[in-house]
Amino acid sequence: MDKETFEKQVDELTLALLYLNRFKERGDSYWRSWKGYDFDSLSSLTDQGMLYDGSHRSKSVALTNEGMQKAKELLKQLHMEDPWRDSED
């Protein structure tokens, strides 16, 4: 497997995990997830428009609408049930 394909797969899995572990802070209008993942992958997902470009000091990232949709598609491709399918986005 070439490096580009590997990095794409890591980004996709990271996005799926961010989606699965999301939460809303009181007063937030968007979903967040903890930054416990590879920073290169988080930067790549931000560049792709999947995550909001937030503060580097923050311990969490925010998922964009595009990121939420892509994560849902990835779960389907992985044949995983979406535990959030009945929640409001």
N, C-alpha and C positions, 0 to 999 in steps of 0.2 A: 504494500500500500504506500502510495506517495504521501509526502508531508502535507500537501494541500488537502487531500481527501481526509486524512486523519484529523487535521485541524477543523475541517467542516463538521465532521462527526462529533468531535468534542464540543463544538459550539452548539450543535443541535441537541445533544444530550444535556448540556448545561442549561439551555433554554427550557427544555422539558422539566428539569428538576426545579428551576426557578418558578415555573408555573405551578408545579405540584405542591411546592412549599410556600406559596404566597400568603400574604396577610394584608389587612388594611389597618393603618393606625387610625385612631380617633380623628375624625375630621378630614381624612384623606379621600380623594375622589378616584384614586388609582391604586392598583395592587402593587405591593412591594414584596421583596424577598431578600433574605440575608446574603451578603457578599462572600459566602464561604466557598467560592469557586476560583478557578484559575483566572488571574487578572487579565491575561492576554485574551482569554475567551470572553470575559466581560467587556473588554474594550472592543473586541471584534463585533459582539452583539450590539453594542452601542453604535458603532459605525454603520451597522446594517439597519439601524432604526428599530431594533427589537426592544431596546432599553432606553430610558431617558438618560441623557447626559447629566448626571447629578454631581454632587460634591464628592471629591475623592476622600473626604474625611468621614462621610456617612458610612454606616455599617450595613446599609441596605441599598438596593437598587429598585427602580420602578419599571414595571413592564409597560410598554406602549400597547395600543390596541393591535397594531400589526404583530407585535411580539406574542400577544395573547392568542391571536388567530393561528400563527405559525406553530406555537406550542400545541394547540389542539390538534392540528394536522399531524404533527409529529407523533402524538400519542396514538392516533388512529393508525399511522404507518407501523408503529411498534406493537399494534394489537393490544393496547393497554386501555383499560376502562378509565374514563375521566371522572374522578371523584367530585369534580367541581361542576359537572355538566348541568346541574339543576340550580346552581347559584347565579346570582346576578353578577354581570361583569362590570 
